[in-house]
Amino acid sequence: MSYSTADSLRPVTLDDVRGAQKMLTGVARVTAMEGSRHLTQLVGSPVHFKCENLQRTGSFKLRGAYVRIAGLLPEERAAGVVAASAGNHAQGVALASALLGVRSTVFMPKGAPLPKISATKEYGAEVRLHGHVVDETLAAAQEYAHETGAVFIHPFDHPDIIAGQGTVGLEILDQCPEARTIVVGIGGGGLAAGIAVAVKALRPDVRIVGVQAAGAAAFPPSLAAGRPVAIKNPATMADGIKVGCPGEVPFGIVADLVDEVRTVSEDELSAALLLCLERAKLVVEPAGASPVAALLSDPQGFEGPVVALLSGGNVDPLLLNRILRHGMSAQGRYLAVTLRLTDRPGALATLLGVLSVVDANVLDVSHVRTDPRLGLTEAEVELHLETKGPVHCAEVGHALRDAGYTVID
């Protein structure tokens, strides 16, 4: 497969995906397919995880980036490549370029997580930090391409990218030939489009369900309008699928071949990530957990066997800490409560005794005694508690009120 940039709107076929698969032999891993006992019980039919979070660079992005760069003409390779990304695409382009001996420059937002910046540099790219949002970073990368002649490697809007991502679909059919539904996260649409091309050509009976974060769901209005529609200010913790407008090339494929696009909330994403970590022992980023979030939100809405694609595992440790706490809170396993008590010796010990009786595990205590909002004999305490679910949370609240404490929040 050797394509110049001139044919960026050509159709993507099964032969393209198969050609990409040959090209990726020895480059991309054939990632594991793992069963999920918990989700199997919940859904009522087998559920499997396709673990692209264990791919080289930590996500599926290497597949498309390698195929795209390998398909450049010699003079294009000589000019180098440039990309814009907050993380996964950056690392995929950096490693693919290094493997192919092509110079790469990657523009990243100034607020990109340090582990992702470090990894991109270690894979061999020159990293330039520009802008505070991806749109500003993207504009800088495109300006660099115009000025230097470097080839801009789009994260999803090119047939070679889509063909490379489609190799995941071929692996799914090989590893789980009995699959009836494939659930995949959607940002710009490249991954879902590639999988749809491969799977629908070989198994048109398999249902493909795309999942978007509710705060960054550009596909539903785009599908309704029959063309890509940009949404304003997409907002979600799932930066891997935080895309304001679908790509032209993947949009047409998704519209034709993807059976349904669903949305999930931030709470559902947090709960899904927590489930992957606790039950499957897999570190998955929020975007990669989006198919699991869809299954948790509507367990009876998917015909099995189901394959949920865990598209990536590159999550910043600081974000992971916040997400886990948020996920535990959404499940009623973490409770933050602020209350007021009489400021006297032993008052805090008495409060902790009440919590001990109801078996709430105290994680953190903040005790404020001097604040203009408080009366002369009052103190305010903020407690972070580990609880056992919504019913237990209610029991803790009742116990505190029954003991005479004023619960503020």
C-alpha positions as CSV (number, residue, x, y, z in Angstrom):
1,M,0.0,0.0,0.0
2,S,1.7,3.2,-1.1
3,Y,-0.6,6.2,-1.3
4,S,0.1,9.9,-1.6
5,T,-1.9,12.6,0.1
6,A,-3.8,13.2,-3.1
7,D,-6.2,10.3,-2.6
8,S,-7.2,11.1,1.0
9,L,-10.9,10.7,0.1
10,R,-10.8,7.3,-1.6
11,P,-13.1,4.6,-0.2
12,V,-11.7,2.1,2.4
13,T,-12.2,-1.5,1.6
14,L,-11.7,-4.9,3.2
15,D,-8.6,-5.4,1.0
16,D,-7.2,-2.1,2.4
17,V,-7.6,-3.5,5.9
18,R,-6.1,-6.8,5.0
19,G,-3.2,-5.0,3.4
20,A,-2.7,-3.0,6.6
21,Q,-2.8,-6.2,8.6
22,K,0.1,-7.6,6.6
23,M,2.0,-4.3,6.9
24,L,1.6,-4.4,10.7
25,T,2.9,-7.9,11.2
26,G,5.7,-7.7,13.7
27,V,4.9,-4.1,14.4
28,A,1.6,-4.1,16.3
29,R,0.7,-6.7,18.8
30,V,-2.2,-9.0,18.4
31,T,-3.7,-8.0,21.7
32,A,-5.4,-10.3,24.1
33,M,-9.1,-11.1,24.3
34,E,-10.2,-11.6,27.9
35,G,-13.5,-12.8,29.2
36,S,-15.4,-10.7,31.9
37,R,-17.2,-12.9,34.3
38,H,-18.9,-10.0,36.1
39,L,-20.3,-8.4,32.9
40,T,-21.2,-11.8,31.5
41,Q,-23.4,-12.3,34.6
42,L,-24.8,-8.8,34.3
43,V,-25.6,-9.0,30.5
44,G,-26.7,-12.6,30.6
45,S,-24.4,-13.7,27.7
46,P,-20.6,-13.9,27.2
47,V,-18.8,-10.5,27.3
48,H,-15.2,-10.3,26.2
49,F,-12.6,-7.4,26.4
50,K,-10.4,-6.7,23.4
51,C,-7.4,-5.3,25.2
52,E,-5.9,-2.6,23.0
53,N,-4.8,-0.9,26.3
54,L,-2.0,-3.5,26.1
55,Q,-1.0,-2.5,22.6
56,R,2.4,-0.9,22.1
57,T,2.3,2.8,23.1
58,G,-0.8,1.9,25.2
59,S,-3.5,2.3,22.6
60,F,-4.7,1.3,19.1
61,K,-3.3,4.5,17.6
62,L,0.0,2.9,16.5
63,R,-1.9,0.8,13.9
64,G,-3.3,3.6,11.9
65,A,-0.2,5.9,12.3
66,Y,2.2,3.2,11.1
67,V,0.1,2.4,8.0
68,R,-0.3,6.1,7.1
69,I,3.4,6.9,7.4
70,A,4.5,3.7,5.7
71,G,2.3,4.7,2.8
72,L,4.0,8.0,2.2
73,L,5.9,8.6,-1.0
74,P,9.8,8.8,-0.6
75,E,9.8,12.5,-1.0
76,E,7.1,12.9,1.6
77,R,9.0,10.7,4.1
78,A,12.1,12.9,3.5
79,A,10.1,16.0,4.5
80,G,9.2,14.4,7.8
81,V,5.8,14.3,9.5
82,V,3.9,16.4,12.0
83,A,1.0,15.6,14.3
84,A,-1.1,17.3,17.0
85,S,-2.4,15.3,19.9
86,A,-2.9,15.4,23.7
87,G,-1.6,11.8,24.1
88,N,-2.4,8.6,22.3
89,H,-2.0,9.8,18.6
90,A,1.2,11.6,19.6
91,Q,2.7,8.4,20.9
92,G,1.5,6.3,18.0
93,V,3.0,8.8,15.4
94,A,6.3,9.0,17.4
95,L,6.9,5.3,17.5
96,A,5.7,4.6,14.0
97,S,8.0,7.3,12.7
98,A,10.9,5.9,14.6
99,L,10.3,2.4,13.3
100,L,10.2,3.8,9.7
101,G,13.1,6.1,10.0
102,V,11.0,9.2,9.5
103,R,11.6,12.5,11.4
104,S,8.5,13.4,13.5
105,T,7.4,16.6,15.2
106,V,4.4,16.4,17.6
107,F,2.5,19.5,18.9
108,M,0.9,19.0,22.3
109,P,-1.2,21.3,24.4
110,K,0.7,23.0,27.2
111,G,-1.5,21.3,29.8
112,A,-0.9,17.7,28.4
113,P,0.0,15.2,31.2
114,L,3.7,15.0,31.8
115,P,3.8,11.1,31.4
116,K,2.4,11.5,27.9
117,I,4.8,14.2,27.0
118,S,7.7,12.1,28.3
119,A,6.6,9.0,26.5
120,T,6.2,10.8,23.2
121,K,9.8,12.2,23.5
122,E,11.1,8.8,24.4
123,Y,9.6,7.3,21.3
124,G,11.7,9.7,19.3
125,A,9.5,12.7,18.4
126,E,10.4,16.3,18.8
127,V,7.7,17.7,21.1
128,R,6.5,21.3,20.9
129,L,4.0,22.6,23.4
130,H,1.6,25.1,22.0
131,G,-1.9,26.3,23.0
132,H,-4.2,25.3,25.9
133,V,-6.8,23.4,23.9
134,V,-6.4,20.9,21.1
135,D,-7.8,23.2,18.4
136,E,-5.0,25.7,19.1
137,T,-2.4,22.9,19.0
138,L,-3.9,21.5,15.7
139,A,-3.7,24.9,14.1
140,A,0.0,25.2,15.1
141,A,0.8,21.8,13.6
142,Q,-0.9,22.6,10.4
143,E,0.9,25.9,10.1
144,Y,4.2,24.0,10.7
145,A,3.3,21.6,7.9
146,H,2.6,24.5,5.6
147,E,5.9,26.2,6.4
148,T,8.2,23.2,6.4
149,G,6.6,20.8,3.9
150,A,6.2,18.1,6.6
151,V,3.2,15.8,6.1
152,F,0.4,16.3,8.5
153,I,-0.7,13.0,10.0
154,H,-4.4,13.4,10.9
155,P,-5.5,11.3,13.9
156,F,-8.6,9.9,12.1
157,D,-9.6,11.6,8.9
158,H,-7.6,9.6,6.3
159,P,-8.2,6.2,4.6
160,D,-4.8,4.8,5.6
161,I,-5.5,5.6,9.3
162,I,-8.9,4.0,9.1
163,A,-7.5,0.9,7.3
164,G,-4.9,0.5,10.1
165,Q,-7.5,0.8,12.9
166,G,-9.7,-1.7,11.0
167,T,-7.1,-4.5,11.7
168,V,-8.6,-4.6,15.3
169,G,-11.9,-5.8,13.7
170,L,-10.1,-8.6,11.8
171,E,-8.5,-9.7,15.1
172,I,-11.8,-9.6,16.9
173,L,-13.5,-11.9,14.3
174,D,-10.5,-14.3,14.5
175,Q,-10.4,-14.4,18.3
176,C,-14.2,-14.4,18.9
177,P,-15.9,-15.7,15.7
178,E,-19.2,-16.2,17.6
179,A,-19.4,-12.4,18.4
180,R,-22.8,-10.9,17.8
181,T,-22.1,-7.3,19.0
182,I,-19.0,-5.2,19.0
183,V,-19.0,-2.1,21.2
184,V,-16.4,0.6,20.5
185,G,-15.8,4.2,21.7
186,I,-16.1,7.0,19.1
187,G,-14.2,10.3,19.0
188,G,-13.5,11.4,15.4
189,G,-14.7,8.0,14.1
190,G,-11.5,6.4,12.7
191,L,-11.5,3.3,14.9
192,A,-15.2,2.6,14.6
193,A,-15.1,3.2,10.8
194,G,-12.2,0.8,10.3
195,I,-13.8,-1.9,12.4
196,A,-17.1,-1.5,10.6
197,V,-15.4,-1.8,7.2
198,A,-13.7,-5.1,8.2
199,V,-16.4,-6.7,10.2
200,K,-19.4,-5.8,8.0
201,A,-17.6,-7.1,4.9
202,L,-17.1,-10.5,6.5
203,R,-20.0,-10.7,9.1
204,P,-22.8,-8.3,8.2
205,D,-24.9,-9.9,10.9
206,V,-22.6,-8.5,13.7
207,R,-24.0,-5.4,15.3
208,I,-21.6,-2.5,15.8
209,V,-22.4,0.0,18.5
210,G,-20.5,3.2,19.0
211,V,-20.2,5.0,22.3
212,Q,-19.6,8.7,22.9
213,A,-19.3,10.7,26.1
214,A,-22.5,12.7,26.6
215,G,-20.5,15.9,27.0
216,A,-18.7,15.4,23.7
217,A,-21.2,13.7,21.5
218,A,-20.8,15.1,18.0
219,F,-22.0,12.0,16.1
220,P,-25.7,12.0,17.1
221,P,-26.4,15.5,15.7
222,S,-24.2,14.8,12.7
223,L,-26.0,11.6,11.9
224,A,-29.3,13.5,12.2
225,A,-28.1,16.2,9.8
226,G,-26.5,13.8,7.4
227,R,-23.1,15.5,7.5
228,P,-20.4,16.3,10.1
229,V,-21.6,18.9,12.6
230,A,-19.3,20.6,15.1
231,I,-20.4,21.0,18.7
232,K,-19.3,23.8,20.9
233,N,-17.1,23.2,23.9
234,P,-16.9,19.4,24.2
235,A,-16.4,18.5,27.8
236,T,-15.5,15.1,29.2
237,M,-12.8,13.4,31.2
238,A,-12.4,11.0,28.3
239,D,-9.9,13.0,26.3
240,G,-9.4,10.1,23.8
241,I,-12.9,10.6,22.5
242,K,-13.2,14.3,23.1
243,V,-13.6,15.4,19.5
244,G,-15.8,18.4,18.5
245,C,-16.5,17.3,15.0
246,P,-16.4,13.9,13.1
247,G,-14.0,13.5,10.3
248,E,-15.3,13.6,6.8
249,V,-14.0,10.2,5.8
250,P,-15.0,8.2,8.9
251,F,-18.3,9.9,9.1
252,G,-19.5,8.4,5.8
253,I,-18.5,5.0,6.9
254,V,-20.0,5.2,10.3
255,A,-23.3,6.5,8.9
256,D,-23.5,3.6,6.5
257,L,-22.1,0.7,8.6
258,V,-22.3,1.4,12.3
259,D,-25.7,0.3,13.7
260,E,-26.1,2.6,16.6
261,V,-24.3,5.4,18.5
262,R,-25.0,5.7,22.3
263,T,-23.8,8.2,24.9
264,V,-22.7,7.6,28.5
265,S,-22.3,10.0,31.4
266,E,-19.2,10.9,33.4
267,D,-20.5,8.9,36.3
268,E,-20.9,5.8,34.1
269,L,-17.3,6.3,32.7
270,S,-15.9,6.5,36.2
271,A,-17.8,3.3,37.3
272,A,-16.6,1.5,34.2
273,L,-13.0,2.4,34.7
274,L,-13.2,1.3,38.4
275,L,-14.8,-2.0,37.2
276,C,-11.9,-2.7,34.8
277,L,-9.4,-2.0,37.5
278,E,-11.0,-4.0,40.3
279,R,-12.6,-6.9,38.4
280,A,-10.4,-7.3,35.3
281,K,-7.1,-6.0,36.8
282,L,-6.8,-3.8,33.7
283,V,-5.7,-0.2,33.7
284,V,-7.9,1.6,31.2
285,E,-8.3,5.3,30.4
286,P,-11.8,6.8,30.4
287,A,-12.2,6.7,26.6
288,G,-11.2,3.0,26.6
289,A,-13.7,2.3,29.3
290,S,-16.6,3.8,27.3
291,P,-17.9,0.5,25.9
292,V,-18.0,-0.9,29.4
293,A,-19.9,2.1,30.6
294,A,-22.5,1.5,27.9
295,L,-22.9,-2.1,29.0
296,L,-23.3,-1.1,32.6
297,S,-25.9,1.6,31.7
298,D,-28.1,-0.9,29.8
299,P,-27.0,-4.5,30.4
300,Q,-30.0,-5.9,28.5
301,G,-29.5,-3.7,25.4
302,F,-26.8,-5.8,23.8
303,E,-27.1,-9.2,22.0
304,G,-24.3,-11.5,23.0
305,P,-21.7,-12.7,22.8
306,V,-20.4,-9.1,23.2
307,V,-16.9,-7.8,22.5
308,A,-16.1,-4.5,24.3
309,L,-13.1,-2.8,22.9
310,L,-10.7,-1.3,25.5
311,S,-9.1,1.2,23.2
312,G,-6.4,2.6,25.5
313,G,-4.7,2.6,28.9
314,N,-2.8,5.9,28.9
315,V,-4.3,7.6,31.9
316,D,-2.5,10.3,33.9
317,P,-2.0,9.0,37.5
318,L,-3.4,12.2,39.0
319,L,-6.5,12.0,36.9
320,L,-6.8,8.3,37.7
321,N,-6.8,9.1,41.4
322,R,-9.7,11.6,40.9
323,I,-11.6,9.2,38.6
324,L,-11.4,6.3,41.0
325,R,-12.7,8.5,43.9
326,H,-15.5,9.8,41.6
327,G,-16.3,6.2,40.5
328,M,-16.4,5.0,44.1
329,S,-18.7,7.9,45.0
330,A,-21.0,7.1,42.1
331,Q,-21.3,3.6,43.4
332,G,-22.0,4.7,47.0
333,R,-18.6,3.5,48.1
334,Y,-17.1,6.8,48.9
335,L,-18.8,9.6,50.9
336,A,-17.7,13.1,51.7
337,V,-19.8,14.7,54.4
338,T,-19.4,18.1,56.2
339,L,-21.1,18.6,59.6
340,R,-21.0,20.9,62.6
341,L,-20.5,19.9,66.2
342,T,-20.0,21.5,69.6
343,D,-16.4,22.5,70.1
344,R,-15.4,20.8,73.3
345,P,-12.7,18.3,74.4
346,G,-13.5,14.8,73.1
347,A,-16.1,15.9,70.6
348,L,-14.1,14.6,67.6
349,A,-13.5,11.3,69.3
350,T,-17.2,10.9,70.0
351,L,-18.0,11.6,66.4
352,L,-15.5,8.9,65.2
353,G,-17.2,6.5,67.7
354,V,-20.6,7.1,66.0
355,L,-19.0,6.3,62.6
356,S,-17.3,3.2,64.1
357,V,-20.6,1.8,65.2
358,V,-22.0,2.0,61.6
359,D,-18.8,0.5,60.2
360,A,-17.8,3.5,58.1
361,N,-14.1,3.6,57.3
362,V,-12.6,7.1,57.8
363,L,-10.1,8.0,55.1
364,D,-9.5,11.7,55.9
365,V,-10.6,14.2,58.5
366,S,-10.5,18.0,58.3
367,H,-11.3,19.8,61.5
368,V,-11.9,23.6,61.4
369,R,-12.4,25.5,64.7
370,T,-11.7,29.1,63.7
371,D,-13.9,30.4,60.9
372,P,-16.1,33.6,60.7
373,R,-19.0,31.3,59.6
374,L,-18.9,29.4,62.9
375,G,-20.3,30.3,66.3
376,L,-18.1,30.6,69.3
377,T,-18.9,27.1,70.5
378,E,-19.0,25.4,67.0
379,A,-16.5,23.5,65.0
380,E,-16.8,22.2,61.4
381,V,-15.6,18.7,60.3
382,E,-15.2,17.4,56.8
383,L,-15.0,13.6,56.6
384,H,-14.0,11.4,53.7
385,L,-15.4,7.9,54.3
386,E,-15.2,4.6,52.6
387,T,-18.7,3.1,52.5
388,K,-20.4,-0.1,51.2
389,G,-23.0,1.2,48.8
390,P,-26.0,3.6,48.6
391,V,-27.9,1.9,51.5
392,H,-24.8,2.1,53.8
393,C,-24.4,5.8,52.9
394,A,-28.0,6.4,54.0
395,E,-27.4,4.6,57.2
396,V,-24.3,6.7,57.9
397,G,-26.3,9.9,57.3
398,H,-29.1,8.7,59.6
399,A,-26.7,7.7,62.3
400,L,-25.1,11.2,62.3
401,R,-28.4,13.0,62.5
402,D,-29.7,10.7,65.2
403,A,-26.6,11.5,67.2
404,G,-27.5,15.2,67.0
405,Y,-25.0,16.4,64.5
406,T,-26.0,19.1,62.0
407,V,-25.1,17.7,58.5
408,I,-24.2,20.7,56.2
409,D,-23.4,18.7,53.0
